[in-house]
Each structure stands twice: as C-alpha cells, then as structure tokens.
Amino acid sequence: MQLKKLYIASILLIGIFFTGFQCSSTELTSAKLYIQQKNYDKAVESLKKEVEKNPQSDEGYYLLGAVYAETEQYDNMIDAFDKSVAISDKYAQTIRDYRKQNWVDLHNRGVNFFNRGTNTTNKDSSEIYFNKAITSFNQAIKVEPDSAETYKTLAFVYMRNQKYDEAMVPLQKLIDKEQSLDGYKFLGEIIYVKGNELKNKYQETKNVQDSLEALDYFNKAVNILEQARKKYPDDEDILLTLSNAYIGANKIDVAMDAFKAGVEKDPTNQYYRYNYGVLLLGSDDFQGAEQQFLKAVEIDPNYENAIYNLAVTYVKWGANLSKEADEKGQMGSTEYKEKYQKALPYLEKVAQMKQEDPVMWELLGKVYTVLGMQDDAQNAFNKADQLRK
C-alpha cells in the first residue's frame, strides 16, 4: 500500500504542475480534490463526467483507473487504463508501474490465503481460504496476464483443492508462456488420470462411450508428454507418465520403440532404462525387464522405483513359473523359488526405504512365506497390520 500512497501523491503533484501551465477542467480539478480527501465515489462521478465531455482525456481515464485500483474494481481499472494508453502514452509508464504493484498485492494476498488454507485443519475453513486464493490469483491474472508465476500458483491451489479440471487451464497457460516443467508434468498427469478413471468406469459399465473418451484422454496425454520429453528428456515423472499413457492409448509398440531408442542413445540414463523395463514387465518379458532394472540400479543404487520393480519382476516371474509347473504336473519343481529368492534382498531394501508402507511389508511377508521363512513372514505381516491400524 506504501507504493500506492506514493502514486496518489504523484497524482496531486501532477495536478499542481498542470495548474501552473494550463487550465484543468472543472471535473478534473474536483476529482483531484476528492482523491486527496479519499472520497472515491465522488471522484469517480467527476471523472466519468470528464471523459464523457472529453473522450480524448488521457488524464481523465488515467485518474479513473487509479481510483478504481484503490477501490479494488480491477476490471474497471484495466478498462480505464487501456483507454488512457490508447489515447496517448503520456501516462503509460506510470500505468505499467501501477498495474505491476496491484499484481504484487493480489498475488501476495493469494499466497497468504493459500497458506492459511493449507495450515487450517477445518475442512470448511480451508475451502473458504482456497476459494479466496483462487479469486485473488484470477484478479492478478487480469491485471498482469503475462505473468507465468500467477498461473503456476493458481494451478497449485486448484490441485490442492482437488479441482483438477479447473487446474488444466492455468497449466496449459504455463506451458504456452514458458514451456514449464511443472506445467507439462502436472497437466500430463491430470489428463492421464482422467483417462484411467474413464477406463475403470468402462470396465464396470461396459459403456462404449466411456472407452472412447478414455482413449481420447490417453492420446491427449501422450501428445502433451511427448512435447515435454523433447524439452525435458531426463525427467523421471514425465517419462513414467508417458509410458503409462502409451499403454493406455494402446501404443505399446510405439512406447517400446521410443524407450528402446532412448536406451540405445543414452545407455547410462537410468530413467530410460526404468521406463523401458516397466513396458517389458507389462508385456511379461521378465528377462528383458530384469536386464533393464538391473542396469538402472547399477547406475543409481538408490533408485527406489527401479529396486521395487526389479523385485516385482522376480515375484511375477516366480509366480508364472509356479503356474506353468502346476499345469505341466511338475509338482516338485523348485525353479520358481529361485526367482523369489532373487526378489528378497531388493524387497527388504525397499521395505527399509518405505518403512511406513503396509503394502511393502505384506508383499515381503508373502515372499518369506513362499521361501519357508515363517518367523520372518509373521513379523512382516504383523508390521503391515500395525501400520494399517
């Protein structure tokens, strides 16, 4: 507000300056007096008369915009400022500064509301603060539509409030303005999730329209994320969502070729290795998946997702071998246990990395059970039960 006070002071100085060299209209003189008295209603009334009598009054529109800013009528402010600049550039720099300061105030107000909503445990109060933040950020965008930062914070508020459809518009703006990593990542994920929800809905209802809409969303996600991969080729989140979107869009061959080419081009890229492994695992190519995940872990020994999926590869491989042995009547076969044994150290490592995840402990307990390690299995199951409680 300090900068705004300086603007008001400068307005008065401008009035005094021009009084000495030229005659101001009665309406302008009255408006400046009302502004000094902070009688903004009367100031607006006088300034409206001024611009009605003199449509080329750049000062009239400028002062009208300044008064609207003081009373937080931002749409009217923008309209008045635009008209002043259209007449002349006499007040253009001051108007730019004024708009910038209003943007700062509105953006900071939105951040404050967002933080209060995040730190409030009461759900209703939290929603009220989030809605106030959304209003402030939308007003800030009107004042300074070229500021990418506002689109980013607005999108985060929408996502924090689980308004994902509304978040898509500012995320797309963020991409358009600066090809933002966050814009690509979150927009691609939202679109993919919407496709996945429709796919699951189709499996329940068998409504063909749901299936077609799901496919459309998956294709949109692929399009966004392929653009993102060109800009950010090593981002793990983008690569993972892209591989899932390929699968959803029934573009397995395209996905395989894309990530295989990535591995061949950059064999030391653990993310390409991991995502190629995910696709191979999804196709039940256990040996191929094992090779890629092992390489990913070799490159980055603490790559949690690669460690976990390597373990899952061995578990699924073992389950598949066990099923084949049963079908062939080879009841004494123990080959499948070798795969579970290979899975064990990786599962144990992930369980230590994700000690609060009951799913990990339950899976570990199942592997212990297959390997005949009953005490360890019971401890793992107990741990899973405790975490769930």
N, C-alpha and C positions, 0 to 999 in steps of 0.2 A: 504493500500500500504506500510505502515511502516514495517509490518512483512515481506513482500516480499523483501524489501531492505535488511533486515537482512539476508534473505536466500541467496541473491546474494552475500552479504559479506562473508557468511559462505562458499559459493562455492569457492570464491577466496582463503579463508584460507585453505580449503581442498586441493586446487591446490598447494599452497605454501608448505603445510605439506608433501604431497607426493613427491614433487620435491626433498626434502632432503633425502628421503629414497629409492625412486625407480624412474625409468625413466618413464615419461608420454610419450605417443605417440605425434608425431608432431601435429596430428589432435586435440587431447585433449588440448595441450598447446595453439594452435591457437584459439580454441573455447573459452577457458577461457579468453584469451586476448580480443576477440571480445565481450564476455559477459560484461567484465569490461568497454568496450567502448560503450556498448549498441547497438552494430552493430549485431542485432539478425539474420538478413538474412545470414550474413557471418558465424555466429556461427552455425546456422542450417546446412549450407553447409559443414562445417568442421566436425560436429558431425555425419552427415549422412555418410561421408567418413569413420569415425572412426568405426561405427557399421557395415558398410559393410565389412571393413577389419577384424574387430574383433567382430563377432556376440555375443561373451560372455562378451562384455564390459558393465558391470553393471553401471559403472560410465558414460559411453557414453550415455546410454539410460536415466539415471537419469538427466544428464545435458540437454539432448534434451527435456525431459519432462518439465524441469524448464523453458527453453526458450519458449517452446510452451505456457506455462502458462502465461508468460509475454506478449506474443502477442495474448492472448485470443483465441488460437486454441485448444479448450478444448478436442475435440475428439482425436487429435494427442497427446495431453498431456497425456491423460488417457492411450493410446496405449503404449507410450514410458515408462511411469511409470510402467505399468503392466509388460513390458518386462524386466525392470531392476529388479523388485522384483522376477520375475520368475528365473532369473539367480542367485541372492543371496539376502539375507535380509540386506545387508550392509547399504543400504540407505532407508530401509523400514520405519523406524520411521520418518525420515525427509520427505519422500514422503507422509506419512499419515498426517503430520502437514501441508504440502504444500496444499494437497487436501482440508483439513479442512478450511484453510484460504481462498482458492478460493471459497469454498462453501459459506462461510460467506459473501464474497464480492458479489457474484452473488445473493444470497438470499436477502441481503440488497438492492441491486440495483433493484431487482424485486419489493420489498416492496415500494421503492421510486417511481417507475413508477406507481404502483397500486394506491398509494395515490394521485399522480398527476392526474391520470385518473379520480379518484373519485371526486376530487376537481375542475375539469375542466367542465365548463358549455357547451363548444362547443362539440358537439357530435363527429365530425370527429377527433378532437384533443384527446378526451377521448379514442376513439377506438385505436388511434396510441399508446397512453401510455399503454393501456391494452395489446396490442399485444407485446410491448416491455417487459412488465412484464412477459408475458407468455414465451417469448424467454428466459429471464433470469432465470426463475424458471425451465424450462426444461433443461437448461445448468447446473444449480445447481444440479438437479437430476442425470444427467450423472456423475458429479464429485463425489457426495455423494449419491448413490442410496438408502442407508438405512435410510436416514433422513425423518421421517414421517412429520415433520413440513413443508417441502417443498411441499409435496403432498397436504397438507391441504391448504396452501396459494394459490397454483396453482388452486385447485378446486374452491376456493372462487373467484379468478379472472375470471375463466370461467363462473361461475354462475352470477357474477356481470355484465358480458358482454353478458349474456343470451345465452351462448354456453353450453347448458345443456348436450348435447351428449358428448362433449369433457370432461366435468366435471366428468363423470361417471368413467373414468379410474383412475384418481388420488384418487377419493373417495373410489374405491374398494381397491386400494393400501393401503390407510389409514386404512381400515378395516383389511386387511391382516397383516399389520405390528403391529397394536396396538389395534385392536378392538375398534376403536374410536367412541365415541357417535356421533360426528358430521358426521363421515363417514357413519354410519348406517342411521342416521336421514335424511341427505340430499340425499343420494343415494336412499333410500326407497321412499322418496317423489318424486324425479325426475322420477323414474320408474313408480310410481303410476300415476303421471300426464300424462305421455306418454300414459299409458293405457286408461286414461279418455279421452284424446284427440282423440284416435282412436275409442273409444266407441261413442263419439259425432259425429265423422265423419261417422260411420256406420249408425247412426240414420238419417243422411242426404242422404247418397248414397245407403244404403242397400247392400253395398258390403260385402259379407260374409267374405272375407279375412281380412277386417278391424276388424270385430268382433272377429275373431280367434286370430289376433295379439294383440288385446286389452286384451283378456283373458290371453294370454301368459304373457303380461306385468304385469297384476294383480297378477298372480301366482308368478312371479319373485319378485314382491314387497312383497307379503306375506312371501316368503322364507327368504328374507333379514330381514324383520321386526320381524319375529318370532325369528330369531337369536338375533336380537337386544333386544327383550323383555326379553330373558333369561339373558342377560348381564346387561340391564338397565330396570328392571321391573316397575319402577315408573316414567319413563319419559313420560310426557303428550303428547308431539308431536309424539313420536313413537307409543304410544297406539292409538292415534287418527287416524294416517295414516294407521295403521294396521287394525283397524276396518273398515275403508273405503275400503282398499284393499280386505278384506274378502268379503265385499258386492259386489265389482266389479268382484271378481272371483266366484261369486255365491256360496260362502261358508258361508251362513248366519247361518246355524246350527252349523258349526264349530266355528264361531265367538261367537254365543250365549253361547255355552258350555264353550269356553275359558274365556270369561269375567264374566260369571256367576260363574265359578270356582274361578276366581280371587277375586270376591266379597266375596264368601264364605270363602276363605282362609284368606283374609285380609279385613274385613268389614269397616275398618276405612280408606281405601285407596280411596280418592276422585276421583282419575283418573280412577280406575276400575269402580267405581260407574257411573261416567260420560259416559264412553265409552259403558258400558252395557246399560245405558239409551238411548244413541244415536241409538243403534241397536234396542231396543224395540220401540222407536219412529218411526224408519224406517219401522217397522212391524205393525204400527198403534196400538200397545199395549200402549194406553195412560196412563192407570192406572199404569202399570209396569214402564213406563218411568218416570211418576210423582214421584213414590216412590224412584227411583234411583237418580234423580236430586235433590229431597228434601234432601236426605241423603248427597249428595255431597256438597250442600250449607250449610247444618248443620255442616259438618266437616270443610268447608272453606267458611265462609260467603261472601268473596270477590272473589269467583271463578267465573269470568265473563262468561266463556263459559257455565257453569252449570246454572247460573242465566238466561242467554239468552235462553237456550234450555228448561228450565222449563217454561218460558213464552211462547215459541213457542209450547210446548206440550199443554198448556191450550188453545192457539189460535186454533190450529188444532183440538183439542178435541171439542171446541165450534163450529167450522165450521162443523165438522162431525155430531154433534147433531142437528144443524140447518138444515142440508141437510136431515137427517133422519126424522125430524119433518115435513118438507115440503112434503117428499114422502108419509108420512102417513096422510097428510092433517091436521096435528095438528098445525094450524096456530097461535094459541095463546100460544104455549109453550114458556116459558122463561128459560128453563133449560140451554140452550146453553150460555145465558148471564152470568150465574154464573161462567162459565169457563173463559170467557173474563174478568170478574171482578177479578178472581184469577190471571190472567196474568198481570193485570195492574201494581201492585206495583213492580213486577220484571222487566217489560219493562221500567218503569220510572227509576229504579235504573241503568239499563244498559245504558239508554239514557244519564244519567248523567256521567256515566263512559266513554261513547263514544260520547261525545257531538258534534264531528265533522263528525259523520257518518249519512248522509241523509237517508239511508235505515232504520235506527233505528227510526228516527223521523217520517218517513212515516208510518211504522208499528204501532207506538204508536198512530198516528192520526187515523188510521183505527179502532183501538180498542176503542178509545174515541168515534168515530162515532157510533159504534155498541151499546155503552153504553149510547148514547144520550147526551154526553158531548160536545156539538157543539163548544163552545168557545175554549175549550182545543184542540179539534180536529183541528180547523182552525189555532191555534197557532203552533201546531206541523207540519202541512202541510207547513205553511209559513217558519218555520225553515228549513225544508227539502229543499224547493225551494231556500232559501238563500244560503245554503251550496252547492247546485249543481251549482249555478251561480259563 
